Amino acid sequence: MKILDRYVAKNFLVGYAIALCVLLGLRIIIDLFVKIDEFTEHVDLGTAAVLKNILTFYGLNCTLYFRDFAGMITVVAASFSFGKMVRSNELVAVMASGVSLKRIIGPIVFLAMLLTGVMVVNQELIIPQFADKLVRSHDDVPGQESYDVRFISDGSGSLICSQRFDVETSTLHKPTILLRRRTSRSGVWEVTARIDAGKAVDRDRTGRWALYSIDPDSGQWSPYGVRIERDSQQEPQRVPSYQSDITAKVIPIMCKSEQKTLLSLRQLNDLAAQGTQIRDQAQLYSQKHFRITDPFINLVMLMVSLPLLVCRDPKSMKSAVLISFSLTGACFIATFVCKILATEVVFDKVMPELWAWLPVFIFLPIAFIELDSMKT
């Protein structure tokens, strides 16, 4: 059986490579066709710089495209593999040798599980590593982006606000940091002090923000910020720095509304532990549960399609592919709808965990029924 397994695996991997290149290529071409004018907005950039910006932008965003299309790519690869075998009547020869068709799908299921593991590694390790670059817009020049920082909460509960954050210099301009503590009332915070500075710089990108203010005597930048205690008669204190888990790398992600999809499961757990508004909590829990269910949903898409694709008659292959793609598309759309409804109030409740698992509950029984009724 090793020869047959290698043959089926080879066909599947070839189909996977073709499907990966085609789907990602189409995604890039369509987006580039629509956004090409935004890449060329900066007239001071030369042609080489624009091309480098385009290659860098889509090279990084391929990690997102692969995450979004991983399940569909696997189904297309399986269709390519079995379509080739059915057209050559190879499945008939396999059955004539006494091998069950259920045995044929074994190598594809095994490889699909490995590739799903690659998708998980991509989501949990690679995407978070480049998250600050993935939030760039098409018209941003790498290193020259700037963001408005509006009361970002760090792990200690403090709020950080700034007029502008420069990515290239890792500098917060005119930052204000509100130091807070929890009160005895659940979910209520109390402001204890305020830190003001002319700028804050995170040179080593570890969250140790060096504070600078303009000295009134010399008119030059001096390494200190001003801490003002609330309801205290004490003179304002000079503080050289502020330590936070919000680093220069994290700020661009936090400033984007879609940032939660770029964070790892560990980072989502850290955000959930901080405590935010109800809707934010729903988004966090939705992301956490979908991180668990997305690999299962991708495998369910494949298991729904495989029994239909393993057919012996070449004449019925077209209808089998059409039905399998319809079921896969239905699963894909159902998952998309569930991700939208996961943060909405339905029946007076927000139930992100239910919506995250609903596609699995719907389509997994369909996959088992098809496998059981599969003619081998």
GUKE-666394 format. One record per residue: x, y, z of N, C-alpha, C in turn. Coordinates in pm, whole numbers, plus 50000, padded with zeros to 5 digits. Layout:
XYZXYZXYZ/...
END
This chain:
500814987850000500005000050000500855012750000/502145011450028502965023450034503075030249899/503155022249792503245028149657501975035849624/500825029949654499545036549628499405049249712/499815048349838499745060049926500615071449874/501815067949828502705078249775502135084449648/501495076249567500925081349443499775091149471/498885087149562497745095849598498255108749665/499245107249754499785119049823500465128549724/501175122849626501835131249526500805139049445/499745132449401498705139349326498065150549408/497855147649537497215157649623498135169649644/499415167249668500345178249693500525186849568/500555180349451500635188149326499395196949310/498225191049336496985198849329496955209849433/497515207149551497535217249656498415229149615/499575226149557500475236849513499815245349405/499125238749311498455246149203497325254649260/496495248749347495375256149406495875267849490/496965265749564497515276449647497965288149561/498695285249454499185295949367498045303049296/497055295549252495945301549176495095310349267/494675305249382493775312849470494485325049529/495705323249576496425334749630496765344749520/497105339649401497385348549288496185356749248/495025350249242493795357749209493485368249314/493665364549440493405374149549494305386249538/495575383949507496535394949496496245403549373/495955397049260495715404449137494485413249148/493405407849207492185415649222492425427649313/493095425349425493365436249518494305446649457/495325442049385496255451349322495565459549213/494655453349138493925460549033493085471949093/492515469549210491655479649273492495490349345/493625486449404494385495349492495685500549430/495925498249301497205502049242497455517049253/496395525249247496575539649255497055544049392/496705536649498497135540349633498625537749653/499165527749585500605525249596501425536349531/500845543249433501585553449359501235567649402/500625569349519500255582649566501465591149600/502545584949647503725592449688504615594949566/504525606949512505215610149388506725610749407/507195612349532508625613349556509325599749552/508535588949550509125575549544509395571649399/510525565149377510845560349244510125547349213/510285542749090509625530449047510105518549128/511405517949154511955506749231511375506349372/511215518049433510665518649569509205514449572/508445518449469507035514549462506905499349444/507725493649354507675479249332508085471649459/509085476749529509505470449653508395471049757/507705482449762506585483949856505465474149824/505165472449694504105463149654504485448849689/505735444849658506175431149687506175428549838/506625438249916506635436650061505235435550117/504345444050068502965444250119502275430850094/502325426149970501605413649939502365401349987/503685402249998504425391150055504025388550199/503865399150277503415397650415501955393650423/501125399450337499685396650344499335382750292/500265376150226500005362250186499745353350307/500325356950422500035349250543498555350150580/497955361750560496525363350588495685356250483/496085357450357495315350950250495335335750267/496485330250305496575315850327495685311550443/495655319450550494795316250664493325316050622/492915325550540491505326750502491075315950402/491995311650314491625302350207492135288250230/492675285350348493295272250370492315260850349/491105262050403490115251450385489705249650241/489475260550169489075259850029490205254049942/491435257549973492585252349898492655237149910/492405231850028492455217350049491395210249967/490185215849963489095209649887489405210049737/489915221249688490265222349546491365212349511/492345210849601493425201249576492905186949571/491975183549661491385170149659490595167849530/489875178049486489115176949361490055174749243/491145182049240492135180449133492715166349134/493045161449254493675148249265492755137149219/491515137049273490585126249238490045127949096/489945140249049489505142248911490455135848812/491735137248841492745131048754492655115748759/492455110248879492385095648894491115089948833/489985097148846488725092348788488785092948636/489365103448582489455104748437490285093648376/491265088648449492115077748399491605063948442/490395063548504489805050948553490705043648652/491505050948725492425044748820491695039448943/490595046048980489855041349097489205027849070/488795025448945488225012448909489275001548925/490505004648881491594994948895491914992449043/491845002749124492105001149267491054992149331/489764994449296488704986049351488824971649303/489234969849177489394956349124490494948649195/491434955849253492514949149327492114945849470/490884949549507490384946249640490624956849745/491024968749704491274979649799490024988249809/489584991049930488404999349952488715013849917/487725020749862487905034849829488075043349955/487555038450067487775045750192489245045850229/489945035450188491385034850214492135045050131/491585048550014492255057849924492325071849985/491285075650058491255089350110492145091050233/492705080150285493555080750404494735090250390/495565089050283496705098250269496295112850259/495155115550193494705129450180494275135050315/493565126950393493155131650526494375134250613/495365125450605496585127150684497325139950644/497495142150513498175154250467497365166750500/496035165650493495185177150528495355180950674/495515171050761495745173950902497095180850922/498125176450849499425182950860499365197450810/498675199550698498565213050642497705221950731/496725216050800495955223750897496855228051013/497795219351052498765223151153499635234751107/499995234950978500745246150923499935259050934/498625258150908497755269850919497725274951063/497685265751161497675269651301498985276651338/500115271151293501415277451318501455291351254/500915292551135500855305451067500045315551147/498905311251201498035320251277498615323951413/499215314351480499635316651619501065321951631/501915319651531503305323651543503725333851439/503395331451312503895340051205503125353151197/501795352351193500985364551180501205374151298/501165369551424501435378951534502825385351526/503795378151472505155383451462505215395451369/504405395251261504415406151163503135414451170/502425413751283501115420351293501235435551275/502315441551328502465456051315502665460351171/503165451451087503325454650944502075450850864/501315441250911500115436850840498975446950851/499035456150948497975466150962498205478150871/499305478150797499575489350707498525490250597/498185502550561497295504950448498115504850318/497395504150206498095503550078498915516250051/498445527650099499125540250069500155544050174/500425535350271501445538150372502815534050319/503795542550346505185539250313505785532250434/506415520550415506975513150529507885521850616/507605522050746508415529650840507955543850862/507075549150776506635562950788505175564150835/504615553150884503235553550927503125560851060/501935566451084501645572851212500205569851250/499945569251380498625565551430498225574751545/496925577151557496385583951674496155573551782/496695576151901496565566852013495525572552109/494405565752119493295571052200492985561452314/493575564152428493275557252553493335541952537/494535537152508494805522752504495085518052647/494455507252688494635501952822495735491552822/496675492652917497725482652928497385472553038/498315463453065498035452653159497775457253300/498325468853341498115473853476496835482053489/496135483953377494895491753380495075506353345/496315510853326496565524853291496125527653147/495755540153122495315544352989496375553152926/496735550152801497765557552729497105564952614/497335577952607496765586252501497865594952442/497835596852311498855605052245498275611152119/498775622952084498325629351961498775621751837/499985615851843500495608751726501585599051770/501585587451706502645577651727503355575351595/504665577751592505475575651473506115561851480/505855553651379506385540051377507895540051359/508405548651271509835548451238510685551651360/510275561351443511055565451559510545559351688/509445551551683508835545551803508565556151909/507965567351866507785578851954506305582551968/505875584452093504575590152124504755605052146/503995613152073504095627652086503035632752183/503505640552280502665646352385501755635852449/502345625352504501525614752564500985618952701/499815613352732499215614552864498895600452913/499375597053031499165583653087498365585153216/497195579253219496345579453338496565566553416/497125567853535497365556353621496095553253699/495675540553697494405536753760494575524653850/493595522653936493535510754021492075506554032/491885493754057490535488454073489955492754209/488675495154209487975498154333487275485654384/486635486854498485915475554554484705471754471/484215481154390483075478454301483575471454175/482895461054138483315453054023483275461153895/484375460653819484445467353689484655482253696/484895487853814485065502253829486525505353859/487085514853785488475518953803488515533153859/489585536053932489795549353989491135554853943/491125567153891492365573653847493125578453969/494385574253982495205578154097496225588954063/496685589553938497695599453901497705601053750/498435611553706498545614153562500005617353531/500495611653422501845614453376501755621753242/502385633453235502435641353112503885642553067/504085642652935505435644252880505335650452741/506465655652695506505661052559506555649952455/507275639152490507325627352404507775615452487/507465603552436507895590952500508445582052390/509615576152415510315568352313510575554252368/510185544152286510435530052321511565525152230/512815528252269513955525752180514175510852154/514135502652260514395488452243513135480352219/511975487152207510685480852175510335469952277/510615472752403510275463552511509185468952602/508705480952575507665486952659508205496252766/509505498452769510085508252863510155521752792/509155530052817509015542752748509845553452821/510875558252756511665569252810510915582352788/510725589952895509925602152890510825614352873/510375623952792511115636252768510165648152776/510665658852834509905671352841510855682852809/510315693852767511135705652737511405713152868/512675714652899513045721753021512725736653006/511985742353101511595756453086512765766153093/513865762053156515015771053168515875771153043/516215759052994517115758152878516375757452745/515095753252749514345751652626514725739252548/515515730252608515945717952543515185705952599/515235694752523514605682552572515385677052691/514655673652796515265667852915514595654552945/515375644652996514825631153016513985630053143/512765634853134511835632953245510425636053198/509455630053268508065633653254507555638753388/506345643753389505785649653511504625641053558/504735636253682503655628353743502905636953844/501605637753826500745645853913499795636653986/499895636254118499015627954198497645634454209/496605626054204495245631254216494915633754364/494215644654389493765648054525494945648154622/496065654054579497235654754665497835668754656/498355673354768498975686454773500465685854739/500965673854707502375672354676502715679254544/503975683454535504475689354412504565678454304/504365682054177504525672154069505905665854071/505945652754048507205645354053507755643353912/509085643053904509725640153777509985625053768/509545618953660509745604653639510485602653507/511515594053504512315592553382511685583453277/510835574053322510305564353226509005558353279/508335551053191507125543853229507185529953167/507035519653250507095505853203505685500753176/505475494953057504155490053019504325477852930/503255469652923503265458452828502825462852689/502465475552674502155481152542503465486152483/503975478952384505235482452322504995489952190/506085494952133505985501952004505495492651895/505725479751910505275470051809503785467351820/503245468851942501835465551965500895477051929/501365489451942500495501051924499805501351787/500515499051675499795499151546498685488751539/498885477351604497855466951603496645471351685/496915477251803495825481551890495015492951830/495645500651742494955512151682494065508251565/494135495851520493325491151409492155482851460/490995484851404489805477751450489905462751427/490635458251321490715444051291491875437251361/492505444151457493715438851519493525425451587/492325422451637492145410051713492375397751626/492145398751497492375387351410493855384751387/494705394351424496145392951403496875388551528/496155387451638496785383651764496765368551783/497705363651860497735349551893496715346452002/496475333752026495525329752129496005334252267/497295333852291497825338552419497585353352437/497785361352333497545375652342496055378752363/495185370852299493755372652321493385369652467/493995359352523493735356252664494205367452755/495335373652722495845384852802494895396752795/494355399452675493405410452661492115407752738/491645395252731490425391752802490595393152953/491805390353002492055391253145492055405653195/492295415253105492305429253145490905434353176/489895428753107488535433353129488235445653045/487315444352950486945455452864485425456452859/484915464452766483485465952754482855452952706/481535451752721480845439252692481055435052547/480915444452453481065440852313482505436752282/483475443452344484865439652325485115425652378/484515422452492484655409152547484065398752452/482915402052392482295392752297483205390352177/483855400952127484785399352015485985390852053/486485393052175487625385252221487265370452233/486145367552297485745353552314485395347152179/484825355052090484545349851955485825345751885/486845354551889488125351251829488755338951893/488675338152027489285326852097488645313552056/487305313352049486635300852014486835297451867/486825307351780487025304451638488465300151610/489435304251695490795299151678490825284051699/489955279151787489895264851815489095257551707/487995263651663487105256651570487535257851424/488285268251387488665269951246489395257851188/490385251951258491005239851202490015228451185/489085226751281488075216251268487155219051149/486785231751131485895235351020486565232350886/487865235450874488585232450750488605217450721/488815209350824488805194850805487405189850772/486375195850834484995191850804484665195050659/485145206550608484935209750466485465198650377/486655193850411487255183250330486475170250343/486075166550465485375154050487483995154050423/483385165850409482105166750339482295164350190/483435168650136483665167949992484225154549946/485085148350027485785136249983484865124949939/483835121250016482985110049971482325112549836/482055125349806481425128449678482435127649563/483685131249592484695131649488485205117749451/485105108149543485565094549515484455087049442/484365089249315483365082349233484075074649122/483415064249072484065055648973483765059548829/482665066348808482225069648672482715083648634/483535085048530483995098448490482845107848453/481715102048405480585110448364479945117648484/480025111648600479415117648718480375126548796/481615127948749482615135748822482255150648824/481715155848714481375170048710480305173448813/479275165048819478225167548916478745165749059/479675156249079480245154049212481055166249256/481845171749164482615183749196481695195449227/480625196949148479685207849169479005206849305/478575194749341477905192849470478885195049585/480105189749570481095191449678481465206049698/481615213549588481925227849600480735235449660/479515231049629478335237549686478285235549838/478555223249881478555220550025479695227950095/480865228150030481995235450088481695250350096/481095255649990480715269749991479685272850098/478735263550117477725265450221478375265550359/479345256850381480065256650508480875269350528/481495274150421482285286350426481395298350459/480245299250392479325310350415478715309550556/478355297450598477795295750732478795300150838/480065296850820481105301050914481235316250916/481185322450798481275336950788480105343750860/478905338450840477715344050906477815342251057/478295330651101478435328151245479445337551308/480495341151235481465350551289480855364451306/479915367951221479225380751235478265380451353/477495369651363476485368651469477095365851606/478355361751611478975358051739479065369851835/479095382251783479205394051869477885401451881/476805395851824475515402551830474645396451940/473685404451984472735399752086471615392152015/471525379152039470505370651980469775363652096/468445364952096467635359452206468105365052341/468395378152340468785385352461470105380652520/470935373752439472215369052488473275370552379/474515372052425475675371552336476365358352361/476365349652260476865335952277477945332752174/479135338452187480185335952087480605321352078/480585314152193481005300152190480035291452110/478745294452116477755286752039477955288851890/478095301451847478245304451705479555298951651/480595298451733481885293251687481805278351655/481025270851734480935256351715479765252251627/478865261451595477675257851517477995251751381/478935257251300479245250751172479725236351187/480475233651294480935219951317479745210851349/478825215651433477665207651469476765204851349/476725214051253475855212451137476475203151033/477735205550999478325198750883479085185950920/479475184151044480155171651081479225159551068/477965160251113477065148851088476855145950940/476835156650858476705154550713477905146750660/479085150050709480285142950665480225128250705/479765125250826479665111250871478625103550789/477505110150759476475103550678477015100250539/477745109650479478295107350346479345096150348/480185096250450481185085650461480535071950478/479445071350556478775058750580478075053750455/477555062850374476825058950253477735057950131/479005059650150479955059450039480075045449981/479925044149848480015031249779481475028049755/481945017449818483355013949807483585001349724/
END
